[in-house]
Amino acid sequence: KLVKGNDTDEYGNYNELDDADDAGGGSGVKKAAGTYYTGLCGKMCNSCPCASCSKRYVTSILCSLGFMISFGIRCNTGVATGYFRSLYNDSELDSHPVSMGPYQDHFLKYKFANVTRNVESDLQWSPSVVGAVESSFFWGYLVTQIPGGIIANKLPATKIFGLAIFTSSFLNLFLPTACHVSFVLVIFIRVLQGLVEGCTYPACHGIWRYWAPPLERSRLATLAFCGSYAGAVLGLFLSGLLSDWLGWPAPFYFYGVVGILWFSVWWFNTYERPALHPGITEEERLYIESSIGENTNSNVISKSMNIPWRSFFTSMPVYAIVVANFARSWSFYLLITEQTKYFRDVFNYDMTKSGTFSALPHLVMAVIVPLGGQLADRLRKKLLTTTVVRKIFNCGGEPANFYWFKCNAQLHSNM
């Protein structure tokens, strides 16, 4: 049988077990001969994510597709606003000089001529309006991060995740019309999208509470979350391509319809817990439940807990995580919202080309993230503690990010 160490905390959550230190002195998960883990089906499910018998990987792949749609939706507005002629012209820009330090000559060389480039759009939004529209999504997104985690703990996380993507996709269908009515209405819809999508990450973490064996948690989570990077790749590329071919409203309708279709598949193929899934094998169910320490004879787990808010807000590790995620999110969303306009305004690329080049960083991330998850699991199993692995990955990634941003800012031509 599977022997479990001290892998649950006082709140009923499981910890990732890789060694005695990270398990609070426990022994971790022991693999014995003749168990599901070492059996033929277990080898298939654990070595091949596409194995049909592994419902946890099916759930992870569907999560990944959901994030692809979610992040594709976030790219729509950034590309569409590139088609809206600005109220500002060259003379107005010259009359409102802005100091840009060492890069002033570089940008004045282009004189922002492309801000008023001839595009097919009857909308005229000033830079301040464009900025408000693009940031409005994050107003709502910020609000529901913590409440989303609480809700995902109280209600089925799979349903919350699916409804969040569905609602955002449905609202996306109304954005082209809203653009013609008023930018205020666009901001309102974008705030609503941010509110519902703010629940997606907490809900996804809630899904793995019941579905991810401790030693597969990084693998399953990164497989799901790499959909966000792949979504940015496809979102930027398809939004630029569809806008050039069919007009700027096309990406909004495309992602709205695709999101609704995805929801119909998600709703009928995912379940809160393995015990509730009618298609899961008995072997996989027992393996998952035994690994995470769940009571296999109970379909109801207590949701009550006392959240230690004081400890959260006085914990330096919490603030370290906040700073690390702030830095990552800043650079990630800066690329999503501004990079297409950067290629258009500075290098005079059309939207298809701008979207293609803007997708490249996210394409690299889509490849690196799942590989990074595999590497993290191997390091945790054989060499380092979970804490050390996470410090190395975070502290190694951000300085490299800074370096390449610096290089990008100093480019003076498209060669």
C-alpha positions, 0 to 999 in steps of 0.5 A: 500500500501507499504509506503517507507521511505528515503531508497535510497541514492544520487546514486540511491542505496537502503539501508537496513532499520531496524529502524529510525537510519539506514534509515537516519531518514526515517520510513522504510518499513511499512506493511499494511493489505491486501498487498502482504507482508501479503497475503497468497502468500507473507507468502509462499515466505517469509517463505519458500525459496523453494516456487515455486512462489518466483523467487528471491529465485530461483535466490539466489539458482542458485547463490549459485550453481554458487559459489559452482562451482567457489570455487570447481574450486579453490580447484582443483589446491591445491589438484592436486599439492599434486600429483606432486613429488617435485624436493626437497628431504630430503637431500636438505631440510636438507641443507636448514634449516628454523627456525620454532620457537617453532614448529621446533621439531614438523616438523623436526620429520616428516622431510618433508618425505612426500614431496617426497612420491610415487604418480602417477604423471610424473610432478615434481614441486618445492615448489616455482613453486607450490606456484606461481601456487597456488597464480597466481589465486589471482593475477587476482582475486585482479585486477578485484574486483573494476572494476567488481563492476563498470561493474556490475553497467553498464551491467546486473549483472546476465549476468556478473555472469553467464559468469564469471562462464562459462569462468572459467569452460571452462578454467578449462578444459585446465589446465591438458594439460597445466600442461604437457606443462609448469607451465608458461601456467598454471599460465597464465590460472589461472590468467585468471580464477582469472580475470573473477572470480573476477567479481562474488562477485560484480556481485552477489551484483549487482543482489540483487540491483534489486531483494532483498527487504531491510529486506530480503537482508541478507537472500538472500545474505547469501543463495547465498554466503553460496555456496562458503563454500559448494563449498569448502566442495565438492571441497576439498572432490571430488577433493581428491576422484576423484584424487585417483579414476581417476587420478589428472586431473579428478577434472578439467574436472568434474568442467569444465563440471558441470560449463558449464551445470550450465551456460545453466540453469542460462542463461535462468532462470535469469533476471536482474530485476523482471520486465523483468522476464516472469515467475514472479507473479505480486504480487511478482514483485510489492512487490520487486519493492515497497520495494526497491523503484523502478519505476515500470513503467520504464524498464530503470534505469539511470546508471550514477553516480559520484563515490566519490573515495576521500571519499572512500580512506579517510574513516576509516570505509572503511579501517576497512572493508578492514582489516576485509575482508583481515583477513577473506580471508587470513584464508579462502584461506589458508585452501583451498590451504594448508590444504590438503598438511598439512594433507598429509605432516605432518600426512601422510594421503592419498589424499582422507582422506586429502580432507575429513578432509580439508572439515570439516571447510567449512562444518561447515561454510556452516551451520553457514553462512545461520543461521547467516544471519537469526540471523542478520536479526532478531537482526536488526529487533528487537534489534540492528542497522545494524552497531552494528550487523556487528561489533559483527559478525566480531569482534566475529568471527576473535578471535575465528578463531585465537584460533583454528588456534593456536590449529591446529598448536600445534597438534603433532600427529593424535592420 
